[in-house]
């Protein structure tokens, strides 16, 4: 007996086909981690945070039409076969999944619903349905609880709330949140567990202390807003140019008039110099170039491993002055923008991939500014007069 599931998706067969063989997409509708060798006789491994996994081999890969793969879930005693058939027509694609098992822990009906949302709307439905509280929580601790007159009480301290979100109608700065939906909360992990049964837009009972008095109320769990991201390569490139213009001006002002011996000096053997921070930004941009290149090829396996100092040598050994490093940073960014503007149609016409690329690249300026702040602190330290 085989399980059969069907879903009609308003997307091209090419987009749907990619969603079954590309790790980036698989991780946004089916599993939490995917490793894929997407060729016939290639292996795959899918893992779920719930504690199970699936592994097998691609037996048939017919471009944009059919995928046949052996399948064995960690909880299943024998190997099975999963067949995906795609039929295009009238601007949509009919997806049929046939799995020769009597039952499956994967939940193919729900997963196909996630796939439909991903390709039609462009985001991971599993994340978009998660509620948002709109609070800034921190550790309560025994000492803090005692100061608030709450000795022996467990909960999280509310440092602030975000106006316009559900929590702001109930909680306020200085409150101590004790439970959500009847589940005790003491840290971020317990908050996540407490809201897990709910979706954005639901209402949950909460208990909290304010000025030493216990209160209870029903609190709206806010929905996640859809991000407004560039929808075309040209729009993405234009936004990246605007971001680069701003961060370039900030970087120029930051290094203006600072001698190279100061720029290259570490405040501590374990902390980067200002120049090394720029070298790190250059390496980050080059990494993004490789990542985008691989995305066009059907994978995004270029990973950032860690921040060990070896990655700084590639730039500081060649660009030995701050001026040279700044110039190379700008060149690397312009090269990345050129790549973004030339994103091929197979990516540009896929909402999920275009959103994924846009979200990653348009946030790059935030990372740059974090390092500008680190550079400011470094320069202040190394320019302090010695006794």
Buried (B, 14 or more C-beta within 10 A) or exposed (E): EEBEBEBBBEBBBBBBBBBBBBBBBBBBBBBBEBEBBBEEEBBBBBBBEEEBBBBBBBBEBEEBBBBBBBBBBEEBEEEBBBBBBBBBEEEBBBBBBBBEBEEBEBEBEEBBBBBBBBBBBBBBBBEBBBBBBBBBBBEBEEEEBEEBEBEEBBBBBBEBBBEEBBBBBBBEEEBBBBBBBEBEBBBEEBBEBBBEEBEBEBBBEBBBBBEEEEBEEEBBBBBEEEEEBBBBBBBBBBBBBEBBEEBBEEBEEBBEEBEBEBBBBBBEEEBBBBBBBBBBBBBBBBBBBEBBEBBBEBBBBBEEEEEEEEBBEEBBEEBEEBEBBBEBBBEBBBBBBEBBBEBEEBBBBBBBBBBBBBBBBBEBBEBBBEBBEBBEEBBEEBEEEEE
